[in-house]
Amino acid sequence: MKSGFAQLVAAALLALSLWQFGNAGLIQAKAWAAPILIERAWQKTLEARQPTKPWPWADTWPVAKLEVPAMNIERYVLAGANGASLPFGPGHVARTAEPGETGSVIIAGHRDTHFAFLHDIRPGTLLRLTSSSGRTQAFEVTGQEIVDARLRGISPLVAGSELVLVTCEPGALLPFRGPRRLVVTAQPSQQLGPPDG
């Protein structure tokens, strides 16, 4: 009787272990596959001139490509700055100008993944933003500021055709997202920087 119970417990533990390893493998597979699928969707978006989802059930799609040539950084910007998009890349904030259009574009991203580089960016750094129509605009970083979102939202910072990149404050010790945001502003520039290589 004890032997049968021990075998049942052992089988249950083995099944639980395999299930956990399977989930871990699935997460790793998603982390590996998502950027490839997003890049392919971006290429199809440029070719077709219409939004293309990276996978059929996606709640988001690429709307722009953000580059920081001096830092060798390339990010695909997804539609919406929400839980459906931010795990996979920076997101375009709704109700701000669309990339490539006149007006201020706000893009948000996680501080510990896609926008981790923001704390190293300095005034004068060149940024390139390519819209889904294929138009590339150049911007030069003009400022960096920590803002308490409870006291002052991000929108009042926007006063023209600028690019605003937002992330949670780097180095915050709390394990959860606090109210402080790092806001990087960039103004239009005539210089496009080195071509893609």
KOLMILUM-182861 format. One line per field, with one value per residue: residue number from 1; residue in one letter; x, z, y of N, C-alpha, C, CB in turn. Coordinates in steps of 0.2 Angstrom, whole numbers, plus 2048, in hexadecimal, padded with zeros to 3 digits. Glycine has a CB too. Layout:
<recs>
nr	[NUM_...]
rest	[A_...]
n_px	[X_...]
n_pz	[Z_...]
n_py	[Y_...]
ca_px	[X_...]
ca_pz	[Z_...]
ca_py	[Y_...]
c_px	[X_...]
c_pz	[Z_...]
c_py	[Y_...]
cb_px	[X_...]
cb_pz	[Z_...]
cb_py	[Y_...]
</recs>
This chain:
<recs>
nr	[1_2_3_4_5_6_7_8_9_10_11_12_13_14_15_16_17_18_19_20_21_22_23_24_25_26_27_28_29_30_31_32_33_34_35_36_37_38_39_40_41_42_43_44_45_46_47_48_49_50_51_52_53_54_55_56_57_58_59_60_61_62_63_64_65_66_67_68_69_70_71_72_73_74_75_76_77_78_79_80_81_82_83_84_85_86_87_88_89_90_91_92_93_94_95_96_97_98_99_100_101_102_103_104_105_106_107_108_109_110_111_112_113_114_115_116_117_118_119_120_121_122_123_124_125_126_127_128_129_130_131_132_133_134_135_136_137_138_139_140_141_142_143_144_145_146_147_148_149_150_151_152_153_154_155_156_157_158_159_160_161_162_163_164_165_166_167_168_169_170_171_172_173_174_175_176_177_178_179_180_181_182_183_184_185_186_187_188_189_190_191_192_193_194_195_196_197]
rest	[M_K_S_G_F_A_Q_L_V_A_A_A_L_L_A_L_S_L_W_Q_F_G_N_A_G_L_I_Q_A_K_A_W_A_A_P_I_L_I_E_R_A_W_Q_K_T_L_E_A_R_Q_P_T_K_P_W_P_W_A_D_T_W_P_V_A_K_L_E_V_P_A_M_N_I_E_R_Y_V_L_A_G_A_N_G_A_S_L_P_F_G_P_G_H_V_A_R_T_A_E_P_G_E_T_G_S_V_I_I_A_G_H_R_D_T_H_F_A_F_L_H_D_I_R_P_G_T_L_L_R_L_T_S_S_S_G_R_T_Q_A_F_E_V_T_G_Q_E_I_V_D_A_R_L_R_G_I_S_P_L_V_A_G_S_E_L_V_L_V_T_C_E_P_G_A_L_L_P_F_R_G_P_R_R_L_V_V_T_A_Q_P_S_Q_Q_L_G_P_P_D_G]
n_px	[804_809_814_80D_807_812_817_80D_80E_81B_819_810_818_822_81A_816_823_827_81D_820_82D_829_821_82B_833_82B_829_836_837_82D_833_83E_839_82F_836_83B_82F_829_832_830_823_823_82B_822_817_81D_81E_811_80B_801_7FB_802_800_80B_809_7FA_7F1_7F5_7F4_7F9_804_812_816_820_832_83F_84F_85F_86D_87A_87B_878_86B_85C_84A_83A_82B_81C_80A_801_803_803_7FE_7FD_807_813_81B_822_828_82C_81E_812_80B_7FA_7EF_7F9_803_805_813_81D_814_80F_811_812_81A_818_820_821_829_830_83B_844_846_843_845_850_85C_859_85D_86B_86B_870_86F_86F_870_86C_85D_853_844_839_82B_81C_819_825_82C_83A_83E_849_84F_856_85C_857_854_853_849_843_833_825_817_80B_80A_80D_808_80E_80A_809_816_818_81A_81A_820_827_831_82E_834_830_832_832_839_84B_854_84C_848_83D_834_828_81F_822_81C_825_82C_838_83B_83F_843_843_847_842_84F_85A_864_866_86F_87A_878_86D_875]
n_pz	[800_804_7FB_7EF_7F1_7F2_7E6_7DF_7E4_7DF_7D1_7D0_7D4_7CA_7BF_7C2_7C2_7B5_7AE_7B4_7AE_7A1_7A0_7A3_798_78E_791_78E_781_77B_77E_776_769_767_764_758_750_752_74B_73E_73C_73C_730_726_729_724_717_712_717_721_731_739_742_74D_751_74F_75A_760_76A_766_75A_750_74F_74D_74B_756_758_75F_759_75E_769_764_764_761_760_75F_75E_765_763_76F_780_78B_794_78B_781_787_78D_782_77B_779_77B_771_777_779_772_76F_763_754_74F_743_740_742_751_763_767_772_77A_784_78F_797_7A5_7A8_79D_78D_78E_795_792_793_79E_79C_791_78A_789_778_772_763_75D_753_74B_743_73A_736_729_723_725_72B_73A_742_752_75F_76F_77C_78A_79A_7A7_7B8_7BC_7C7_7C5_7CB_7CF_7C4_7B4_7A5_799_79A_798_78A_77C_76F_75F_764_76A_777_783_78F_79F_7AD_7BC_7BC_7C6_7D1_7E0_7E4_7E2_7DA_7CE_7D0_7D3_7CC_7BD_7B0_7A4_794_789_777_76A_759_74C_73F_73B_736_73A_73A_72C_72C_72E]
n_py	[7FA_806_807_809_815_81D_81C_822_82F_832_832_83C_847_846_849_856_85D_85B_862_86F_871_871_87D_886_885_888_896_89A_897_8A0_8AC_8AB_8AA_8B4_8C2_8BF_8BC_8C8_8D1_8CB_8CE_8DC_8DE_8D9_8E2_8EE_8EB_8E8_8F3_8F4_8F0_8E1_8D3_8CB_8BE_8B3_8B5_8C0_8CF_8DB_8E4_8E8_8F9_902_905_907_90E_910_915_918_90F_903_8FE_8F7_8F7_8F1_8F9_8F7_8F6_8FF_902_8F7_8E8_8DF_8E2_8E7_8DC_8D7_8E1_8F3_8FF_909_917_919_925_92F_937_92D_923_92B_935_946_94E_949_93B_92D_921_912_907_8F8_8FA_8F0_8E8_8EB_8F9_8FB_901_90F_916_918_921_931_943_949_93D_934_92E_923_921_917_917_90D_90F_910_91C_924_92D_938_93B_945_943_94D_94F_947_941_93E_93A_93C_933_934_941_948_946_93D_943_952_955_955_95F_962_95C_94F_941_936_92C_920_918_90E_914_912_907_907_900_8F9_8EA_8EC_8F6_906_918_920_926_925_931_934_940_945_94F_953_950_954_94B_93B_931_922_917_908_8F9]
ca_px	[800_80E_817_808_806_819_818_808_811_821_817_80D_81E_825_816_817_829_827_818_824_832_826_820_831_836_826_82B_83C_835_82A_838_843_835_82C_839_83B_828_827_836_82D_81C_825_82D_81B_814_820_81D_80A_808_7FC_7FD_803_801_811_806_7F3_7ED_7F8_7F0_7FD_808_817_814_826_838_843_856_864_873_880_87B_877_865_856_844_834_826_816_804_7FE_808_7FF_801_7FE_80D_819_820_825_82C_829_817_810_805_7F4_7ED_7FE_804_807_81A_81D_80F_810_80F_816_819_81A_821_822_82C_832_842_849_847_844_847_855_861_858_861_871_86B_872_86D_873_870_868_858_850_83D_836_824_81A_819_82C_82F_83E_840_84F_84E_85C_85A_858_853_851_846_83F_82C_820_811_805_80A_80D_808_813_808_80B_81D_818_818_81B_822_82D_831_82E_835_82E_833_832_840_850_857_847_849_837_832_822_820_820_819_82A_82E_83E_839_845_840_847_844_844_855_85B_869_863_873_87D_872_86C_87A]
ca_pz	[800_805_7F5_7EA_7F3_7F1_7DE_7DC_7E5_7DB_7CB_7D0_7D4_7C3_7BA_7C4_7C0_7AD_7AD_7B5_7A9_79B_7A0_7A2_791_78A_792_78A_779_77A_77F_770_763_767_761_751_74D_751_745_738_73B_73A_729_723_72A_71F_710_711_719_725_737_738_749_74D_751_74E_760_763_76B_764_754_750_74C_74C_74D_75A_757_762_756_762_76E_761_767_75C_763_75B_762_764_764_776_786_790_796_785_77D_78A_78E_77C_778_77B_778_76F_77C_775_772_76D_75C_751_74D_73D_73F_745_758_767_768_779_77A_78B_78F_79E_7A7_7A9_797_787_78F_79A_790_794_7A4_799_78C_78C_784_772_76F_75E_75C_74D_74C_73C_73A_732_722_721_726_731_73C_746_758_764_776_77F_791_79E_7AD_7BC_7BD_7CB_7C1_7CF_7D0_7BE_7AF_7A0_793_79A_795_783_77A_768_75B_767_76C_77E_785_796_7A2_7B5_7BE_7BC_7CC_7D6_7E4_7E5_7DC_7D6_7CB_7D4_7CF_7C9_7B6_7AD_79E_790_783_772_765_752_74A_738_73A_737_73D_735_729_72E_72B]
ca_py	[800_80C_807_80C_81C_820_81C_827_836_833_833_843_84C_846_84D_85D_85F_85C_868_875_872_873_884_88A_884_88C_89D_89C_897_8A6_8B1_8AB_8AA_8BB_8C7_8BD_8BD_8CF_8D3_8C9_8D2_8E3_8DE_8D9_8E9_8F3_8E9_8E9_8FA_8F3_8EC_8DA_8D0_8C6_8B7_8B4_8B7_8C6_8D5_8E0_8E3_8ED_900_907_902_90C_90D_914_913_918_90A_8FD_8FC_8F7_8F5_8F1_8FC_8F3_8FA_8FF_901_8F3_8E2_8DA_8E3_8E8_8D7_8D6_8E7_8FA_900_90F_919_91B_92C_933_936_927_924_92D_93A_94C_94E_946_933_92B_919_910_900_8F6_8FC_8EB_8E4_8EF_900_8FB_906_916_919_91A_925_937_948_949_936_933_929_923_91E_915_915_907_911_910_922_925_934_939_940_946_943_954_94F_941_944_93A_93D_938_932_935_948_94B_941_93E_947_959_956_955_966_962_956_94C_93A_936_925_920_912_90F_917_90D_906_907_8FA_8F5_8E5_8ED_8FC_90C_91D_924_924_928_933_936_944_946_953_951_952_953_946_934_92C_91D_913_901_8F5]
c_px	[804_812_813_807_80C_819_813_80B_817_81E_814_813_821_821_816_81D_82A_822_81C_829_82F_824_826_834_831_828_831_83B_832_82F_83D_83F_832_82F_83A_835_827_82B_832_826_81E_827_826_817_817_81E_816_807_802_7FE_7FD_804_807_80E_7FE_7EF_7F0_7F3_7F3_801_80D_815_81A_82C_83C_84A_85A_86B_879_880_879_871_860_850_83E_82F_81F_810_802_804_804_802_801_804_813_81E_824_829_829_822_816_80A_800_7F2_7F3_800_807_80E_819_818_812_80D_814_815_81C_81B_824_825_82F_839_847_84A_848_846_84C_85B_860_85C_868_871_86C_86F_872_872_86B_863_855_849_83A_82F_822_819_820_82F_833_83F_845_84D_855_859_85C_857_852_84F_842_838_828_819_80B_805_80A_80D_80E_811_809_812_81D_816_819_81D_828_82C_832_82F_834_82F_832_839_845_853_852_848_843_836_82C_823_81D_81D_81E_82C_834_83B_83E_841_845_843_846_84B_856_860_865_868_876_877_872_872_879]
c_pz	[800_7FE_7EF_7EB_7F1_7E9_7DB_7DE_7E1_7D4_7CA_7D0_7CD_7BE_7BB_7C1_7B8_7AB_7AE_7B0_7A2_79A_7A0_79B_78C_78B_78E_783_777_779_779_76A_762_763_759_74D_74D_74C_73F_736_739_732_724_723_725_718_70E_713_71D_72B_736_73F_748_74E_751_754_763_764_769_75D_754_74C_74A_74D_750_75A_75B_75F_75A_767_76B_763_762_760_75F_760_760_766_76B_77B_78B_791_790_781_781_78C_788_779_77B_778_777_774_778_776_772_766_75A_74F_745_73B_743_74C_75C_768_76F_778_781_78A_796_79F_7A7_7A3_791_788_794_798_791_799_7A1_794_78E_787_77E_76E_769_75E_755_74E_745_73D_736_72B_71F_722_72C_733_741_74C_75C_76B_779_787_794_7A5_7B1_7BE_7C2_7C7_7C5_7D0_7C9_7B8_7AA_79A_794_798_78E_780_773_764_75E_768_773_77F_78C_799_7A9_7B7_7BF_7C3_7D2_7DA_7E5_7E0_7D8_7D3_7CF_7D0_7CB_7C2_7B4_7A6_79A_78A_77E_76D_75E_750_742_736_73B_73A_738_732_72C_72B_72C]
c_py	[806_80D_80A_813_820_821_822_82E_837_835_83A_848_84C_84A_854_860_860_861_86F_877_874_87A_888_88A_888_894_89F_89C_89D_8AC_8B1_8AC_8B1_8C0_8C5_8BE_8C4_8D3_8D2_8CD_8D9_8E3_8DE_8DF_8EE_8F1_8EA_8EF_8F9_8EF_8E5_8D7_8CB_8BF_8B8_8B7_8BD_8CC_8DB_8DF_8E9_8F4_904_903_908_90A_912_912_912_912_903_8FA_8FC_8F4_8F6_8F4_8F9_8F8_8F9_8FE_8FE_8EC_8DD_8DC_8E4_8E2_8D5_8DB_8EE_8FB_907_911_91C_922_931_932_930_928_926_933_940_94C_94A_93F_931_923_917_909_8FE_8F8_8F6_8E6_8E9_8F6_900_900_90D_91A_91B_91F_92D_93C_948_942_936_92D_929_91F_91D_913_90F_909_912_917_922_92C_933_93D_940_947_94A_954_948_944_93E_93D_939_938_934_93D_94B_946_942_943_94F_95A_957_95C_967_95C_953_945_93A_92E_925_919_913_911_911_90D_906_900_8F6_8F0_8E7_8F4_902_912_921_922_928_92A_936_93A_945_94A_951_954_951_94E_93F_92F_927_919_90C_8FD_8EE]
cb_px	[7FB_813_81A_802_804_81E_816_802_813_825_811_809_823_826_80F_816_82F_824_812_827_836_820_81C_837_835_81F_82C_842_831_824_83D_846_830_82A_840_83D_823_829_83D_82B_818_82C_831_817_814_828_81F_806_807_7F6_7F9_808_7FB_815_808_7F0_7ED_7FE_7ED_802_803_81E_810_826_83C_840_858_864_874_880_875_87D_863_858_843_832_826_815_7FE_7F9_80B_7F7_7FC_7F8_80B_818_81C_820_82C_82E_812_80E_808_7ED_7E9_805_809_803_81E_81B_808_80E_808_816_81D_815_827_81C_832_831_842_847_841_83E_841_858_862_850_862_875_864_879_86D_87A_86E_86C_852_854_838_83B_81F_813_816_82C_82A_845_839_855_848_860_85D_853_84E_857_841_843_828_820_810_806_810_814_801_814_800_80A_822_814_81C_821_823_82F_836_828_83C_827_83A_830_83F_855_85C_840_84C_831_832_81C_81C_826_815_830_828_844_833_849_83D_849_847_83F_85B_85E_86F_861_871_882_873_865_880]
cb_pz	[806_80B_7F3_7EA_7FA_7F4_7DB_7E0_7ED_7DB_7C9_7D6_7DA_7C1_7BB_7CB_7C2_7AA_7B1_7BC_7A9_79A_7A7_7A7_78F_78C_799_78C_778_77F_785_770_763_76E_763_750_752_758_746_738_742_73E_727_726_731_720_70F_715_713_722_73D_733_74B_753_758_74B_764_75F_772_769_74E_74D_751_74F_747_761_750_76A_750_766_773_761_76D_756_76A_757_761_769_75F_776_788_78D_79B_780_779_791_790_777_771_77A_77C_768_781_778_778_772_759_74C_74D_738_741_741_758_76E_762_77F_775_78F_78A_79E_7AD_7AF_796_784_790_79B_788_795_7AA_797_788_78C_787_773_774_757_762_747_750_739_738_735_722_71A_726_72F_740_743_75C_762_77A_77C_793_79F_7AC_7C2_7B7_7D2_7BE_7D7_7D4_7BD_7AC_79D_793_7A1_797_781_77E_767_754_76E_768_782_783_797_7A0_7B8_7C5_7B7_7CD_7D3_7EB_7E6_7E0_7DA_7C4_7D8_7D3_7CD_7B2_7AC_79F_78D_786_76E_766_74D_74D_735_73F_730_743_738_721_72D_72E]
cb_py	[800_80B_800_808_81D_81C_815_826_836_82D_82E_844_84A_83F_84A_85E_85A_855_868_875_86B_86E_885_887_87D_88B_89E_896_891_8A8_8B1_8A4_8A5_8BD_8C8_8B5_8B9_8D3_8D1_8C2_8D2_8E5_8D8_8D3_8EB_8F3_8E1_8E3_8FF_8EF_8EE_8D8_8CD_8C8_8B3_8AE_8B1_8C8_8D5_8E2_8E4_8EB_904_90D_8FF_90D_90C_914_917_91F_90C_8F8_900_8F3_8F8_8EA_904_8ED_8F8_8F9_908_8F3_8DF_8DB_8EA_8EC_8D1_8D3_8E7_8FF_8FD_910_91E_917_92E_931_93C_924_91D_928_938_952_94A_94A_930_92D_917_910_900_8EE_8FF_8E6_8E0_8EE_904_8F4_905_917_915_914_925_938_94F_94B_931_933_92A_91F_922_910_91B_904_918_90E_928_921_936_93B_93D_94C_93D_958_954_93D_94A_937_93F_93B_92B_933_94A_950_941_937_946_95B_951_94F_96B_967_957_950_936_939_922_922_90F_908_91B_90E_90B_908_8FC_8FA_8DF_8ED_8FC_90F_922_925_926_923_939_930_94A_93F_95B_954_94D_95A_947_931_928_919_912_8FE_8F6]
</recs>
